[in-house]
Amino acid sequence: MTVSDYNVHRELVSSATNALDLADMAYAQTQQRFIIGKADVNAVTLALNRRREAVKNFMAALQNYWTSHYKVRRLTLYDFQMNMPLSDLVEYKAYPIPAAN
């Protein structure tokens, strides 16, 4: 179930990224239309609000993704990026244990 949640959150990050890209493009186009006089302040404000909402949604999706990632990692006690058990990371040089003073 946790892996399924992780996969869902990964897809949500992808969707949120696409939505943010679209919101950025729409805002840029609305700004250009405003500059040439074909859009009013309300249109620019609306596009800016939609962009801000897309940023918030993207950040929330990213947070949920990483929370799911570390939950799977904690439950399996395995680091999938390094392809090794977490117990081996204690001895691995990429994660040195600080010396006690």
HELIX and SHEET records of a PDB file:
HELIX    1   1 THR A    2  ILE A   35  1                                  34    
HELIX    2   2 VAL A   41  THR A   76  1                                  36    
HELIX    3   3 LEU A   86  LEU A   89  1                                   4    
SHEET    1   A 2 TYR A  78  ASP A  79  0                                        
SHEET    2   A 2 MET A  84  PRO A  85 -1                                        
END                                                                             
